[in-house]
Amino acid sequence: MKYQSTRGLEKGVSFKDVLFAGEWPIDSKDGGLYFPERVPKLSQEQLESWSKLSYPDLLAEILCLYIDPSELSREQIIELAAGSFSRFELPEVMRVAELKNGLRVSELFHGPTLAFKDLGLGVVARLLQKFLSASGERCLIVVATSGDTGSAAIQAVRGLDNIDIVVLLPHGRCTEIQELQMTTCIDDNVHVFAGKA
């Protein structure tokens, strides 16, 4: 699987290069956003079989569609998906609650910071770590936050060997629990600074 820019000037970009391109202010060199050169087609049978998978196993199947095996093998992706949720309260990662009148709601608060962002940031952190450890490189992530993003990003990367994170937060402008989640992490690769907003 390769990626291209929405503006059409970049094509054939690897998943790794897209991952490390960043998010702000733009992803691609021509000012567009990256997206897959093709969207995989899924059969009804495949979707039905996936409906029985655990969250980490479903994630692994989806990642295998979008990451070329030359970059990460299926086995590496399965291992990465399983490890992305090691700090979650539930082994199944998320739960679907049955409410009245057949209504179902996904519970996305079982991660280490109780925020839905734990689901995505844990995966991104493991992907970054996998590529960085293979190359022997390090990266620095800088986050400016007013709450959920900073604490979820810290939990995602804390203790990872090849990633440092600097989190900037507005002093007294986050909830107490969010500020404590960010300022009580003592891992060597986590650096938190509060400033006046």
N, C-alpha and C positions, 0 to 999 in steps of 0.2 A: 504494500500500500504506500503510495506517494501522495503528497499534498501539493496544492497550488494556491496562488493568491486569488482573491475575488477580483482583483484588477487585471489578472491575466498575464502579468509580466514575469512571474516566477512559476515554474513548474518542476515536477520531479523532486520535490523537497522531502527529505526523510522525516520520519516521526521524531527522531532525536533532535533534528535541527528546529522543527516546529516547537518542541517542548522547551528548548533553550532560547527561543526567540523572544520570550517574555510576553507580557500582556499590555504594557503601557508605554507610549500612547498608542502604538500600532504594532501589529505582529510582523508583517512582511516588509521587505525592503522597499516595495513599491507603494506602501501605504494602505494596502488592503489587509484582509484577514485570511488566514489559511483555512482551507477545507479540503476534504479528501477528493482526489481526482475521480473517484467513483464511489458510489454508495452501494454497499453490499446488499444483495437481495436475499431475503430470508423466506424459507418455505413455511407453510402452515405447520408442518410436522416439526420443524426446527423450533418454532415459537412455542408450540405445545410442550415439547420436551424441555425447553428452557424454563417454562413456568414452574417446573418442579425443582429447579436448582436453588441452592442456597445463594445468598447475596454475593459472597466472594466468588463462588463458582460461576454465577451469571456475569459478574464483572470480568472474570478471566475470559469467558467466551466472547464478550463484546470487544475486549482489548485485542484478542487474537484476530479479529476482523480488521482492526485499524493499525496494527503494528506488524510490519513485515517480519517474517521469521528470521531474516538475515540480521535484524537488529536485536530482537529478543526471541528466544525459542518459546514454544508453547509451555514447556516445563518451567522456564523462568517466569513467564507471565502468571502461571498458576501459583507459584511460590510467592510472587510479589503481591498478588491479589489477596492471598490468605494472610500475609503479614501486614497488609495495610490496615487491618482492623483489630490488631492484637491488643489494643488498649480499650476496646469497646466492652461495655458491661454485659452485653448479650453475645453468646457465640454466633447467633444467627444475624447479628449486626443491627437489624431493624425488625420491627414487628408490625403486622397489620392488625389494627384493633377493629373489632366488629361493634358498630354502634346500632342504634335503633333503625328500623325500616330498611335494613340491608345495607346501610351506609358503612363504608370501610375507610379507615384513615391510616396512612403510614406513619408510624412513630419514628421520627428521625432524630431523636434526642438521646440515644443510648451511647453516644460517643463520650470521650473524656471531658469535653467542655459543655456537653448537653446542647450543642448547636448543630444544626444540619450541615454546617460547613465541615465538620469532622469527616463526613463521608467522602467528599471530594479531595480535601487537602491531604488526607492520609495517603491517598493513591498517588497524587502528584509528587509528594515527598519521596515515596518509595521509588517512583520512576526516575526522579532526579538522582537519587542515591545510587540506583543500579547503574546508570550510565556514568556517573562521576567516579564510582569505585572502579569501574572497568578501565577508565582512562587515567586514573590516579589524580584527577583534578579536584578542585574545591569550588564551591560557589557561595556567594553571599546573597541572602534574600533580605530586602529592606521592606518593612511593612509599616504604613501609617494607618492607625486604626482608632475607632471609637468603641471597640468592644469585641464582638464575636470573631472577627477575622484574625485579630492578633492572637487571641488565646488559642484558636483552632490551629493557626499556623505554627505556633510554638509547640503544641502537643504533637503535631505531625512530624516536625523535624528534630525534636529534642533527642539528644544522644546519637544522632546520625553522624558518622565519621567525616563525611565530605561536604557537609552543609553547615554554614553559620547563618544565624538570623539576627537581625537588628529590628526591634519593634519600637515604634514611637507612638506614645499615647498621650492624650490630653489629660493632664493631672486633674482629678476630681470630676471628670466629665464622663467617665465610664461607670457602670454599676459596680458596686463593691465586689461582688463575686467575680466579675470580669477582670477588675484590676488585680485582685488576689490571684486569679489564674495566671495572669501574666507576670506579676512581680515576685511570685514565690517559687518560680522554676529556677533551679540552681545548676542546671546542666551547663557545661563549659561552652557549648556552642550557641547558647541563648543569651542575648544582650537586650535589656529592656530599659528604655528611657522615657520618663514622663516630663512633659513641658507644659507651660501655661498656654491655654488655648486662646 
